[in-house]
């Protein structure tokens, strides 16, 4: 048995006892299950109405959507083109940490759906630089609350998608994030309560409370406050999601439509359609198709396992259990198969950014984390 299998877990979902702020009642049910509010969808008819309000013969493009080669953005693109008959501009950020299979998926989708795609990169290798700086800063003082800092450069994607939309006169941007992947425990670590509806949580996560939690982490570890990273962090805060300050107040003429606020996200249908209609695949070396498209996700799994003895999948599948989309037993089987470390992927990621020697760091109680991540021989 692994250490993870010895953990006490909620008797209703699968959240472990190491989840931040978790409390079990006398029946072993966690506070997140007791306070859970089911996702309410606005309906496909409302979605069609909104989308079709942007459809005009004079438009070159009716809407834009960011695509990563992952499953949800691929499915959203498929729905827009095939089911809703829209002229779509696909926008792709050339993430330096993209898995090769994700690139192939984008090529296949663009060809199958006959859509135009615009790609962009971040200047001056800012993504690689901020990742390297934030990761080495994290190693000095590992904290689960600061792990999302590894992805701060990805928060620059949305303003660039908005920029592309404005360039082509597009007034509608569609997003494909599903409501179960907005991780509750990350908000708890930033002291943002999860006892509210999904939409309120989205807005709060990038509100003053969320900012306060991030600021607290930066004060606790001033290494994050590097001039190179400050502007990226500010932009990331402003454009954390379509409901944050930047899109709402700086792009008021653009309507943001999150497709899975209107129709249910159903994993089986998503995977079935994109595989059949777009020749979509996930790498066979991974047991999960979720978030494989960015190799940083493997490192984050390691960081969460070493600091909390859980990953985002524990939270993701717990939500699906609460929503009745899978049984608790199915969820337990999945995390047993999927909460595995891909050290070869982590090693390649760190090598690609020049992170191979941390001898300048003080070897304290976190030595095991550094040694495991940066070991010359990996499993």
GIDA-V753330 format. One record per residue. N is the residue number from 1. RES is the residue in one small letter. SS is DSSP state (2 for helix, 1 for strand, 0 for the rest). PSI is psi in whole degrees, -180 to 180 (* if undefined). NEAR is the number of other C-alpha atoms within 10 Angstrom. Layout:
BEGIN
{{N | RES | SS | PSI | NEAR} {N | RES | SS | PSI | NEAR}}
END
This chain:
BEGIN
{{1 | x | 0 | 141 | 5} {2 | x | 0 | 165 | 7} {3 | x | 2 | -37 | 7} {4 | x | 2 | -32 | 14} {5 | x | 2 | -16 | 13} {6 | x | 2 | -11 | 9} {7 | x | 0 | 143 | 14} {8 | x | 0 | 135 | 14} {9 | x | 1 | 157 | 19} {10 | x | 0 | 139 | 23} {11 | x | 0 | -10 | 16} {12 | x | 0 | -48 | 17} {13 | x | 0 | -151 | 24} {14 | x | 0 | 14 | 26} {15 | x | 0 | 133 | 27} {16 | x | 1 | 167 | 22} {17 | x | 0 | -15 | 18} {18 | x | 0 | -3 | 14} {19 | x | 0 | 131 | 20} {20 | x | 0 | 131 | 17} {21 | x | 0 | 21 | 14} {22 | x | 0 | 143 | 16} {23 | x | 0 | 130 | 13} {24 | x | 1 | 141 | 17} {25 | x | 0 | -174 | 11} {26 | x | 0 | -21 | 6} {27 | x | 0 | 3 | 9} {28 | x | 0 | 12 | 13} {29 | x | 0 | 135 | 19} {30 | x | 1 | 161 | 23} {31 | x | 2 | -26 | 15} {32 | x | 2 | -35 | 22} {33 | x | 2 | -42 | 18} {34 | x | 2 | -31 | 13} {35 | x | 0 | 4 | 11} {36 | x | 0 | 132 | 16} {37 | x | 0 | 121 | 15} {38 | x | 0 | 146 | 12} {39 | x | 0 | 132 | 15} {40 | x | 0 | 124 | 13} {41 | x | 0 | 147 | 14} {42 | x | 0 | -10 | 14} {43 | x | 0 | 147 | 14} {44 | x | 2 | -31 | 15} {45 | x | 2 | -39 | 11} {46 | x | 2 | -39 | 13} {47 | x | 2 | -47 | 19} {48 | x | 2 | -42 | 14} {49 | x | 2 | -46 | 10} {50 | x | 2 | -47 | 14} {51 | x | 2 | -43 | 22} {52 | x | 2 | -19 | 15} {53 | x | 0 | -17 | 11} {54 | x | 0 | 1 | 17} {55 | x | 0 | 117 | 17} {56 | x | 0 | 144 | 12} {57 | x | 0 | -32 | 9} {58 | x | 0 | -15 | 7} {59 | x | 0 | 136 | 13} {60 | x | 0 | -38 | 14} {61 | x | 0 | 135 | 23} {62 | x | 0 | -32 | 24} {63 | x | 1 | 168 | 28} {64 | x | 1 | 155 | 27} {65 | x | 1 | 138 | 27} {66 | x | 1 | 134 | 26} {67 | x | 0 | 141 | 25} {68 | x | 0 | -12 | 24} {69 | x | 0 | -4 | 29} {70 | x | 0 | 178 | 23} {71 | x | 2 | -40 | 25} {72 | x | 2 | -43 | 24} {73 | x | 2 | -33 | 22} {74 | x | 2 | -42 | 26} {75 | x | 2 | -42 | 24} {76 | x | 2 | -42 | 23} {77 | x | 2 | -44 | 27} {78 | x | 2 | -46 | 23} {79 | x | 2 | -44 | 17} {80 | x | 2 | -42 | 21} {81 | x | 2 | -52 | 15} {82 | x | 2 | -42 | 11} {83 | x | 2 | -32 | 11} {84 | x | 0 | -1 | 13} {85 | x | 0 | 48 | 14} {86 | x | 0 | 153 | 20} {87 | x | 0 | 112 | 20} {88 | x | 1 | 135 | 25} {89 | x | 1 | 116 | 23} {90 | x | 1 | 134 | 24} {91 | x | 1 | 125 | 22} {92 | x | 1 | 129 | 21} {93 | x | 1 | 123 | 20} {94 | x | 0 | 77 | 14} {95 | x | 0 | 126 | 20} {96 | x | 0 | -13 | 16} {97 | x | 0 | 21 | 16} {98 | x | 1 | 136 | 17} {99 | x | 0 | 139 | 21} {100 | x | 2 | -34 | 13} {101 | x | 2 | -33 | 17} {102 | x | 2 | -39 | 23} {103 | x | 2 | -41 | 18} {104 | x | 2 | -40 | 15} {105 | x | 2 | -39 | 25} {106 | x | 2 | -46 | 23} {107 | x | 2 | -44 | 16} {108 | x | 2 | -41 | 17} {109 | x | 2 | -45 | 23} {110 | x | 2 | -40 | 18} {111 | x | 2 | -45 | 12} {112 | x | 2 | -35 | 13} {113 | x | 2 | -7 | 15} {114 | x | 0 | 52 | 12} {115 | x | 0 | 157 | 15} {116 | x | 1 | 144 | 13} {117 | x | 1 | 134 | 17} {118 | x | 1 | 130 | 12} {119 | x | 1 | 151 | 14} {120 | x | 1 | 158 | 14} {121 | x | 0 | 159 | 15} {122 | x | 0 | 141 | 17} {123 | x | 2 | 155 | 7} {124 | x | 2 | 30 | 8} {125 | x | 2 | 36 | 10} {126 | x | 2 | -32 | 15} {127 | x | 2 | -50 | 22} {128 | x | 2 | -41 | 18} {129 | x | 2 | -45 | 15} {130 | x | 2 | -37 | 23} {131 | x | 2 | -49 | 20} {132 | x | 2 | -45 | 17} {133 | x | 2 | -47 | 19} {134 | x | 2 | -34 | 22} {135 | x | 2 | -45 | 21} {136 | x | 2 | -31 | 19} {137 | x | 2 | -41 | 20} {138 | x | 2 | -38 | 20} {139 | x | 2 | -29 | 18} {140 | x | 2 | -31 | 18} {141 | x | 0 | 77 | 15} {142 | x | 0 | 130 | 19} {143 | x | 0 | 129 | 18} {144 | x | 2 | -31 | 20} {145 | x | 2 | -25 | 21} {146 | x | 2 | -2 | 23} {147 | x | 2 | -38 | 20} {148 | x | 2 | -15 | 12} {149 | x | 2 | -21 | 20} {150 | x | 2 | -24 | 22} {151 | x | 2 | 17 | 18} {152 | x | 2 | -33 | 21} {153 | x | 2 | -25 | 21} {154 | x | 2 | -19 | 16} {155 | x | 2 | -8 | 19} {156 | x | 2 | -6 | 22} {157 | x | 2 | -50 | 22} {158 | x | 2 | -47 | 23} {159 | x | 2 | -29 | 21} {160 | x | 2 | -34 | 19} {161 | x | 2 | -42 | 22} {162 | x | 2 | -42 | 21} {163 | x | 2 | -44 | 14} {164 | x | 2 | -41 | 19} {165 | x | 2 | -44 | 22} {166 | x | 2 | -38 | 15} {167 | x | 2 | -37 | 9} {168 | x | 0 | 13 | 14} {169 | x | 0 | 27 | 15} {170 | x | 0 | 131 | 23} {171 | x | 0 | 7 | 19} {172 | x | 1 | 127 | 25} {173 | x | 1 | 125 | 23} {174 | x | 1 | 137 | 21} {175 | x | 1 | 159 | 23} {176 | x | 0 | 26 | 21} {177 | x | 0 | 137 | 17} {178 | x | 0 | 152 | 17} {179 | x | 0 | -10 | 19} {180 | x | 0 | -12 | 17} {181 | x | 0 | 1 | 15} {182 | x | 0 | 99 | 18} {183 | x | 0 | 122 | 17} {184 | x | 2 | -43 | 22} {185 | x | 2 | -25 | 24} {186 | x | 2 | -36 | 21} {187 | x | 2 | -37 | 22} {188 | x | 2 | -38 | 19} {189 | x | 2 | -24 | 20} {190 | x | 0 | 11 | 20} {191 | x | 0 | 34 | 18} {192 | x | 0 | 115 | 22} {193 | x | 0 | 145 | 17} {194 | x | 0 | 7 | 22} {195 | x | 0 | 47 | 15} {196 | x | 0 | 176 | 13} {197 | x | 0 | 161 | 13} {198 | x | 2 | -47 | 19} {199 | x | 2 | -40 | 13} {200 | x | 2 | -37 | 12} {201 | x | 2 | -41 | 18} {202 | x | 2 | -44 | 20} {203 | x | 2 | -38 | 17} {204 | x | 2 | -34 | 20} {205 | x | 2 | -31 | 27} {206 | x | 0 | 26 | 23} {207 | x | 0 | -161 | 18} {208 | x | 2 | -37 | 13} {209 | x | 2 | -44 | 16} {210 | x | 2 | -43 | 21} {211 | x | 2 | -39 | 17} {212 | x | 2 | -39 | 15} {213 | x | 2 | -41 | 19} {214 | x | 2 | -43 | 22} {215 | x | 2 | -38 | 15} {216 | x | 2 | -41 | 15} {217 | x | 2 | -39 | 19} {218 | x | 2 | -36 | 14} {219 | x | 2 | -33 | 11} {220 | x | 2 | -25 | 12} {221 | x | 0 | 83 | 17} {222 | x | 2 | -13 | 12} {223 | x | 2 | -26 | 15} {224 | x | 2 | -22 | 23} {225 | x | 0 | 54 | 16} {226 | x | 0 | 138 | 13} {227 | x | 2 | -35 | 8} {228 | x | 2 | -30 | 13} {229 | x | 2 | -19 | 19} {230 | x | 2 | -49 | 13} {231 | x | 2 | -37 | 11} {232 | x | 2 | -41 | 19} {233 | x | 2 | -40 | 21} {234 | x | 2 | -46 | 15} {235 | x | 2 | -40 | 17} {236 | x | 2 | -39 | 23} {237 | x | 2 | -43 | 23} {238 | x | 2 | -33 | 23} {239 | x | 0 | 39 | 22} {240 | x | 0 | -37 | 26} {241 | x | 0 | 174 | 21} {242 | x | 0 | -11 | 21} {243 | x | 0 | 5 | 20} {244 | x | 0 | -179 | 19} {245 | x | 2 | -47 | 17} {246 | x | 2 | -60 | 19} {247 | x | 2 | -38 | 21} {248 | x | 2 | -42 | 17} {249 | x | 2 | -24 | 11} {250 | x | 2 | -13 | 12} {251 | x | 0 | 57 | 16} {252 | x | 0 | -18 | 11} {253 | x | 0 | -3 | 13} {254 | x | 0 | 131 | 18} {255 | x | 1 | 132 | 19} {256 | x | 1 | 127 | 20} {257 | x | 1 | 116 | 19} {258 | x | 1 | 111 | 18} {259 | x | 2 | -34 | 25} {260 | x | 2 | 13 | 21} {261 | x | 2 | -14 | 22} {262 | x | 0 | -38 | 17} {263 | x | 0 | 148 | 17} {264 | x | 0 | 142 | 16} {265 | x | 0 | 118 | 19} {266 | x | 0 | 109 | 12} {267 | x | 2 | -45 | 11} {268 | x | 2 | -44 | 8} {269 | x | 2 | -43 | 11} {270 | x | 2 | -53 | 17} {271 | x | 2 | -41 | 18} {272 | x | 2 | -47 | 13} {273 | x | 2 | -45 | 16} {274 | x | 2 | -31 | 22} {275 | x | 2 | -43 | 17} {276 | x | 2 | -41 | 10} {277 | x | 2 | -21 | 15} {278 | x | 2 | 2 | 21} {279 | x | 0 | 37 | 15} {280 | x | 0 | 141 | 24} {281 | x | 0 | 155 | 18} {282 | x | 0 | 150 | 22} {283 | x | 0 | 133 | 14} {284 | x | 0 | -17 | 8} {285 | x | 0 | -8 | 7} {286 | x | 0 | 143 | 13} {287 | x | 0 | -11 | 15} {288 | x | 0 | 143 | 17} {289 | x | 0 | 0 | 15} {290 | x | 0 | 125 | 15} {291 | x | 0 | 31 | 18} {292 | x | 0 | -20 | 21} {293 | x | 0 | -22 | 23} {294 | x | 1 | 125 | 17} {295 | x | 0 | -17 | 20} {296 | x | 2 | -25 | 20} {297 | x | 2 | -32 | 19} {298 | x | 2 | -39 | 20} {299 | x | 2 | -41 | 22} {300 | x | 2 | -37 | 20} {301 | x | 2 | -45 | 21} {302 | x | 2 | -47 | 23} {303 | x | 2 | -42 | 22} {304 | x | 2 | -39 | 17} {305 | x | 2 | -38 | 18} {306 | x | 2 | -23 | 18} {307 | x | 2 | -29 | 17} {308 | x | 2 | -8 | 16} {309 | x | 0 | 35 | 20} {310 | x | 0 | 168 | 23} {311 | x | 0 | -180 | 23} {312 | x | 2 | -23 | 20} {313 | x | 2 | -35 | 21} {314 | x | 2 | -42 | 24} {315 | x | 2 | -45 | 23} {316 | x | 2 | -51 | 19} {317 | x | 2 | -28 | 25} {318 | x | 2 | -41 | 26} {319 | x | 2 | -41 | 27} {320 | x | 2 | -35 | 19} {321 | x | 2 | -45 | 20} {322 | x | 2 | -31 | 20} {323 | x | 0 | -2 | 15} {324 | x | 0 | 19 | 11} {325 | x | 0 | -16 | 16} {326 | x | 0 | 160 | 14} {327 | x | 0 | 163 | 17} {328 | x | 2 | -39 | 20} {329 | x | 2 | -41 | 11} {330 | x | 2 | -40 | 13} {331 | x | 2 | -41 | 21} {332 | x | 2 | -40 | 19} {333 | x | 2 | -41 | 10} {334 | x | 2 | -44 | 16} {335 | x | 2 | -29 | 20} {336 | x | 2 | -38 | 14} {337 | x | 2 | -29 | 12} {338 | x | 2 | -24 | 17} {339 | x | 0 | 62 | 21} {340 | x | 0 | 146 | 16} {341 | x | 0 | 132 | 15} {342 | x | 0 | 79 | 17} {343 | x | 2 | -28 | 19} {344 | x | 2 | -38 | 12} {345 | x | 2 | -40 | 17} {346 | x | 2 | -43 | 22} {347 | x | 2 | -45 | 19} {348 | x | 2 | -40 | 13} {349 | x | 2 | -48 | 18} {350 | x | 2 | -37 | 18} {351 | x | 2 | -40 | 13} {352 | x | 2 | -22 | 13} {353 | x | 0 | 8 | 14} {354 | x | 0 | 22 | 11} {355 | x | 0 | 95 | 16} {356 | x | 0 | -15 | 14} {357 | x | 0 | 119 | 11} {358 | x | 0 | 35 | 14} {359 | x | 0 | -20 | 7} {360 | x | 0 | -12 | 6} {361 | x | 0 | 145 | 13} {362 | x | 0 | 132 | 11} {363 | x | 0 | 98 | 13} {364 | x | 0 | -149 | 10} {365 | x | 0 | -14 | 8} {366 | x | 0 | 13 | 15} {367 | x | 2 | -38 | 13} {368 | x | 2 | -35 | 12} {369 | x | 2 | -47 | 16} {370 | x | 2 | -44 | 18} {371 | x | 2 | -43 | 12} {372 | x | 2 | -41 | 15} {373 | x | 2 | -41 | 19} {374 | x | 0 | 19 | 19} {375 | x | 0 | 143 | 14} {376 | x | 0 | -39 | 9} {377 | x | 0 | 124 | 10} {378 | x | 0 | 154 | 13} {379 | x | 0 | * | 8}}
END
